Amino acid sequence: MLIHKNWNHRLEQIEDIGVFAELKARYRFCGRVYDLNVDAGFDIQSKVFWINFGSTPRAVHGNRKAADI
């Protein structure tokens, strides 16, 4: 697992934690876009730290259900 060089600053930015059954990250490399499964990731715009929950088909975001997101 790679650790972001400014991990302590990123940690301070987290405003919410979300878990999801299938979590993917989108990367752009040499003009191509790649979608990859990931265990966790931080969305800078929403300030949500997302965690892959596994194969259970449900999602939670803070105190809200996925349908409320």
N, C-alpha and C positions, 0 to 999 in steps of 0.2 A: 504494500500500500504506500502510495506517495503522500507526503505531507506537504501542504502548501507552505511556501517559505514565510508567509505572514500569518501563520495559523492562529496566533494569539489575537491579532487584529480581527480576523474572520470570526473567531469565537465571540468577541465583543459585539459583533454585528447581528448575531442570531436573535431574532425576535419571536420565532415560532419553530416548532419541530413537527414535521409531518412524516407519516409512515405509509408506505404503499406496497402493494403486493408485487408489482413489477416496476422497477425504476430504471430508466434509461437516460443516458447523457448523450448530447449531440456535440460532436467535435468536427471542426473544419481543418483539413490538412491538405496542402497543395491543391486548393481549389475544389476538393471533393468533401462531401459531408458524410460522416459516419455516425450511426446510432449504435451505442454499446450498452450492454447491461452493466449496471454499477451497484455497489453495495450502499453507497451514500453520496450525497453531494449537496452543495450549498448554492442556492439561487440568490444571486446578488440583488436583483431587482425586488423580489418579494421578501428578502431576508429570512427565508425559510430554509432550515437544514432538513433535507429529505433522507430518510433511511429506508432501505429495502427490507420489507417485513417478511418476505418469503413467499410461499405458495398459497397462503390463505387469501382468498379473494375478497378482501375488504380494505378499506382505506380510512384513515383518520387524520385529521389536521387540527392540531390543538384539541379543543373540546368539541369540534364539529365533525360530522360524518362526511364522507366523500360527496354525497348528494347536496350538501350545503355549500360546497366549495365553489 
